[in-house]
């Protein structure tokens, strides 16, 4: 499955409002979900699986990033 297909599937199955990126992380290919606050990241971490389609899922946040 292509990276764009994984991101599209995640948006459909998890939440289309979240911001997704797919890149290599320290544990191999990783699906990143990014948000703009610590509070939103906590909610996402509770709802998102630790692995999606066999890839690790990492939730990040920063207050100054344009989304």
GIWOUR-V239501 format. One record per backbone hydrogen bond with DSSP energy under -1.0 kcal/mol. NH is the residue of the N-H (numbers start at 1). CO is the residue of the C=O. E is the energy in kcal/mol with one decimal. If there is no record, write none. Layout:
# GIWOUR-V239501
nh=NH co=CO e=E
nh=NH co=CO e=E
This chain:
# GIWOUR-V239501
nh=6 co=2 e=-2.0
nh=7 co=3 e=-2.3
nh=8 co=4 e=-2.3
nh=9 co=5 e=-2.5
nh=10 co=6 e=-2.5
nh=11 co=7 e=-2.4
nh=12 co=8 e=-2.1
nh=13 co=9 e=-3.0
nh=14 co=10 e=-3.1
nh=18 co=15 e=-1.1
nh=19 co=34 e=-1.1
nh=21 co=32 e=-2.2
nh=23 co=30 e=-2.2
nh=25 co=28 e=-3.0
nh=28 co=25 e=-1.5
nh=30 co=23 e=-2.8
nh=31 co=56 e=-3.3
nh=32 co=21 e=-3.6
nh=33 co=58 e=-2.8
nh=34 co=19 e=-2.9
nh=35 co=60 e=-1.9
nh=41 co=37 e=-2.0
nh=42 co=38 e=-2.0
nh=43 co=39 e=-1.6
nh=44 co=40 e=-2.6
nh=45 co=41 e=-2.6
nh=46 co=42 e=-1.3
nh=47 co=43 e=-1.4
nh=48 co=44 e=-3.4
nh=52 co=55 e=-2.7
nh=55 co=52 e=-2.0
nh=57 co=50 e=-2.0
nh=58 co=31 e=-2.3
nh=60 co=33 e=-2.8
nh=62 co=35 e=-1.3
